[in-house]
């Protein structure tokens, strides 16, 4: 870090221009900067503090700051170790800016949300704190600083630019979305296995040999997750077709393709998290002016995540449709009601699930296709990475509701065929959440409870080990 400072000082001593230090910002780069570094820095943060919308979740906000600290620590941003340590100490104390989610094009970094975070460090805006019950709440940043015994931070020009000039917000939310989608895929695979077993579908569709001859790693992995729901020696049930509809038979291929995309995007996101997304940067004794702040790598990852999660949700919606139709559910009553006509069973649940998928499709139109020039033509190509990540985050919420709807459907199907679940398994929990429908009742709360139970199980499966995934 001191090496970067030395490079910056030498460049300035040689009379060379340095963006944001000797010159103005953006389209005002042709004009001289303020004589005071503090005035230049505070002005940068002030004019960029235009972000709007509800704050990002506390864990995402904390990750945002961690990512900015990590990038500055590499030494390419010419930030003093003393200033960096001041921010790191605040982060370690739990100080967490409440960062608004809307209002950046993610081209010169996520400028506006990051400026809001910088303002919080200065004692303006809001910060996340835990109340007496341990829940996160928003308070004025000044009070949050007082709570940790800290003084407001003063930003100089280079330090302010190093903090706001990066992809930290879109990257943090995209990382969180990636983690959520990883759990969604695992949940979908296990629900597919449960459904195939209950229906008596031919387990041959999930044989490891099918994946081996194709060679796609994701497909092989997903098929293994699905097979975990079948007892040893399972065979196609009487009356089931040789080949099931694609939403059941081709689940390893669909979910496996998503898993492969997740693996590919993970590499890109990890590299982004480990680099410096600032401008200018110090490298081998030079100050280099470029565009590392442009969030296109993050934006394209986010777009891919959106397209992938639509596939997972669509698959679950089609599987629920199979359960609800007598032609494909083994001759059970339509909509899994024991009282057809007098009752409607899962008709409402199934229609809502279809609505959720439609909403997901509206949300996951690739944000990179919506680029608009701005900033007096300076930012004439922008990635809209945070816009995309916000949309994907919202779409994930709808996708989990589709998964919860399928969970309710599986609980009702198991009850109708008299299939009891093993004690203390996810399937036993779903049976308790959604008991047999002796007559119609409101099911919205059961869908949400099923969603939460499946999501909690998926979190254990993906983030650790849990024997329940085998039951």
KATAJO-V962010 format. One record per residue. N is the residue number from 1. RES is the residue in one letter. OMEGA is omega in whole degrees, 0 to 359 (none if undefined). Layout:
# KATAJO-V962010
((N & RES & OMEGA) (N & RES & OMEGA))
This chain:
# KATAJO-V962010
((1 & X & 178) (2 & X & 176) (3 & X & 177) (4 & X & 178) (5 & X & 179) (6 & X & 178) (7 & X & 179) (8 & X & 182) (9 & X & 179) (10 & X & 179) (11 & X & 179) (12 & X & 179) (13 & X & 178) (14 & X & 177) (15 & X & 180) (16 & X & 180) (17 & X & 176) (18 & X & 183) (19 & X & 176) (20 & X & 179) (21 & X & 176) (22 & X & 184) (23 & X & 179) (24 & X & 186) (25 & X & 174) (26 & X & 182) (27 & X & 179) (28 & X & 182) (29 & X & 180) (30 & X & 182) (31 & X & 181) (32 & X & 177) (33 & X & 175) (34 & X & 180) (35 & X & 180) (36 & X & 178) (37 & X & 179) (38 & X & 178) (39 & X & 179) (40 & X & 181) (41 & X & 180) (42 & X & 177) (43 & X & 177) (44 & X & 182) (45 & X & 183) (46 & X & 186) (47 & X & 178) (48 & X & 185) (49 & X & 182) (50 & X & 179) (51 & X & 182) (52 & X & 174) (53 & X & 180) (54 & X & 181) (55 & X & 174) (56 & X & 180) (57 & X & 183) (58 & X & 182) (59 & X & 176) (60 & X & 178) (61 & X & 178) (62 & X & 178) (63 & X & 177) (64 & X & 182) (65 & X & 179) (66 & X & 180) (67 & X & 178) (68 & X & 178) (69 & X & 181) (70 & X & 179) (71 & X & 180) (72 & X & 183) (73 & X & 181) (74 & X & 174) (75 & X & 183) (76 & X & 184) (77 & X & 179) (78 & X & 174) (79 & X & 183) (80 & X & 176) (81 & X & 181) (82 & X & 179) (83 & X & 178) (84 & X & 181) (85 & X & 178) (86 & X & 178) (87 & X & 181) (88 & X & 179) (89 & X & 177) (90 & X & 178) (91 & X & 180) (92 & X & 179) (93 & X & 181) (94 & X & 180) (95 & X & 188) (96 & X & 177) (97 & X & 172) (98 & X & 192) (99 & X & 177) (100 & X & 190) (101 & X & 187) (102 & X & 169) (103 & X & 177) (104 & X & 175) (105 & X & 175) (106 & X & 183) (107 & X & 173) (108 & X & 189) (109 & X & 178) (110 & X & 193) (111 & X & 189) (112 & X & 176) (113 & X & 179) (114 & X & 175) (115 & X & 176) (116 & X & 177) (117 & X & 178) (118 & X & 177) (119 & X & 179) (120 & X & 176) (121 & X & 179) (122 & X & 178) (123 & X & 176) (124 & X & 181) (125 & X & 185) (126 & X & 177) (127 & X & 174) (128 & X & 173) (129 & X & 176) (130 & X & 178) (131 & X & 184) (132 & X & 180) (133 & X & 180) (134 & X & 179) (135 & X & 178) (136 & X & 175) (137 & X & 178) (138 & X & 176) (139 & X & 173) (140 & X & 184) (141 & X & 179) (142 & X & 179) (143 & X & 179) (144 & X & 176) (145 & X & 178) (146 & X & 182) (147 & X & 178) (148 & X & 176) (149 & X & 183) (150 & X & 175) (151 & X & 177) (152 & X & 181) (153 & X & 173) (154 & X & 186) (155 & X & 170) (156 & X & 186) (157 & X & 184) (158 & X & 181) (159 & X & 178) (160 & X & 181) (161 & X & 179) (162 & X & 182) (163 & X & 186) (164 & X & 188) (165 & X & 182) (166 & X & 187) (167 & X & 191) (168 & X & 185) (169 & X & 178) (170 & X & 179) (171 & X & 181) (172 & X & 181) (173 & X & 178) (174 & X & 175) (175 & X & 179) (176 & X & 177) (177 & X & 178) (178 & X & 179) (179 & X & 179) (180 & X & 180) (181 & X & 176) (182 & X & 178) (183 & X & 181) (184 & X & 179) (185 & X & 180) (186 & X & 179) (187 & X & 181) (188 & X & 179) (189 & X & 181) (190 & X & 176) (191 & X & 176) (192 & X & 179) (193 & X & 178) (194 & X & 181) (195 & X & 180) (196 & X & 179) (197 & X & 181) (198 & X & 181) (199 & X & 187) (200 & X & 179) (201 & X & 182) (202 & X & 180) (203 & X & 181) (204 & X & 180) (205 & X & 184) (206 & X & 179) (207 & X & 183) (208 & X & 181) (209 & X & 179) (210 & X & 177) (211 & X & 182) (212 & X & 183) (213 & X & 176) (214 & X & 175) (215 & X & 179) (216 & X & 188) (217 & X & 181) (218 & X & 179) (219 & X & 180) (220 & X & 182) (221 & X & 181) (222 & X & 178) (223 & X & 178) (224 & X & 177) (225 & X & 180) (226 & X & 181) (227 & X & 182) (228 & X & 181) (229 & X & 181) (230 & X & 172) (231 & X & 179) (232 & X & 179) (233 & X & 181) (234 & X & 179) (235 & X & 177) (236 & X & 182) (237 & X & 178) (238 & X & 179) (239 & X & 178) (240 & X & 182) (241 & X & 176) (242 & X & 180) (243 & X & 179) (244 & X & 173) (245 & X & 189) (246 & X & 183) (247 & X & 177) (248 & X & 185) (249 & X & 185) (250 & X & 180) (251 & X & 177) (252 & X & 181) (253 & X & 182) (254 & X & 182) (255 & X & 178) (256 & X & 177) (257 & X & 176) (258 & X & 180) (259 & X & 177) (260 & X & 177) (261 & X & 178) (262 & X & 180) (263 & X & 180) (264 & X & 180) (265 & X & 180) (266 & X & 180) (267 & X & 181) (268 & X & 182) (269 & X & 179) (270 & X & 177) (271 & X & 180) (272 & X & 181) (273 & X & 182) (274 & X & 183) (275 & X & 178) (276 & X & 181) (277 & X & 185) (278 & X & 173) (279 & X & 354) (280 & X & 178) (281 & X & 177) (282 & X & 182) (283 & X & 177) (284 & X & 174) (285 & X & 180) (286 & X & 169) (287 & X & 186) (288 & X & 178) (289 & X & 182) (290 & X & 186) (291 & X & 181) (292 & X & 181) (293 & X & 183) (294 & X & 190) (295 & X & 181) (296 & X & 177) (297 & X & 179) (298 & X & 182) (299 & X & 179) (300 & X & 174) (301 & X & 181) (302 & X & 178) (303 & X & 179) (304 & X & 178) (305 & X & 179) (306 & X & 179) (307 & X & 181) (308 & X & 183) (309 & X & 175) (310 & X & 179) (311 & X & 180) (312 & X & 181) (313 & X & 180) (314 & X & 178) (315 & X & 180) (316 & X & 178) (317 & X & 179) (318 & X & 176) (319 & X & 176) (320 & X & 178) (321 & X & 177) (322 & X & 180) (323 & X & 187) (324 & X & 183) (325 & X & 181) (326 & X & 182) (327 & X & 184) (328 & X & 183) (329 & X & 178) (330 & X & 177) (331 & X & 175) (332 & X & 181) (333 & X & 177) (334 & X & 180) (335 & X & 176) (336 & X & 175) (337 & X & 176) (338 & X & 184) (339 & X & 182) (340 & X & 181) (341 & X & 175) (342 & X & 178) (343 & X & 180) (344 & X & 174) (345 & X & 186) (346 & X & 182) (347 & X & 180) (348 & X & 180) (349 & X & 184) (350 & X & 178) (351 & X & 179) (352 & X & 179) (353 & X & 177) (354 & X & 177) (355 & X & 180) (356 & X & 180) (357 & X & 178) (358 & X & 179) (359 & X & 177) (360 & X & 181) (361 & X & 176) (362 & X & 185) (363 & X & 190) (364 & X & 168) (365 & X & 186) (366 & X & 181) (367 & X & 180) (368 & X & 177) (369 & X & 185) (370 & X & 181) (371 & X & 176) (372 & X & 177) (373 & X & 180) (374 & X & 175) (375 & X & 181) (376 & X & 178) (377 & X & 178) (378 & X & 177) (379 & X & 185) (380 & X & 174) (381 & X & 186) (382 & X & 186) (383 & X & 183) (384 & X & 187) (385 & X & 181) (386 & X & 173) (387 & X & 180) (388 & X & 181) (389 & X & 176) (390 & X & 181) (391 & X & 179) (392 & X & 178) (393 & X & 178) (394 & X & 180) (395 & X & 178) (396 & X & 177) (397 & X & 178) (398 & X & 180) (399 & X & 178) (400 & X & 175) (401 & X & 175) (402 & X & 178) (403 & X & 177) (404 & X & 178) (405 & X & 177) (406 & X & 177) (407 & X & 176) (408 & X & 179) (409 & X & 179) (410 & X & 178) (411 & X & 180) (412 & X & 179) (413 & X & 180) (414 & X & 179) (415 & X & 182) (416 & X & 181) (417 & X & 177) (418 & X & 180) (419 & X & 179) (420 & X & 180) (421 & X & 176) (422 & X & 180) (423 & X & 175) (424 & X & 176) (425 & X & 175) (426 & X & 183) (427 & X & 175) (428 & X & 178) (429 & X & 178) (430 & X & 178) (431 & X & 178) (432 & X & 179) (433 & X & 185) (434 & X & 180) (435 & X & 184) (436 & X & 180) (437 & X & 174) (438 & X & 172) (439 & X & 184) (440 & X & 176) (441 & X & 176) (442 & X & 187) (443 & X & 183) (444 & X & 181) (445 & X & 179) (446 & X & 176) (447 & X & 180) (448 & X & 180) (449 & X & 177) (450 & X & 176) (451 & X & 184) (452 & X & 180) (453 & X & 180) (454 & X & 179) (455 & X & 179) (456 & X & 177) (457 & X & 179) (458 & X & 178) (459 & X & 178) (460 & X & 182) (461 & X & 185) (462 & X & 186) (463 & X & 180) (464 & X & 178) (465 & X & 182) (466 & X & 182) (467 & X & 183) (468 & X & 180) (469 & X & 179) (470 & X & 185) (471 & X & none))
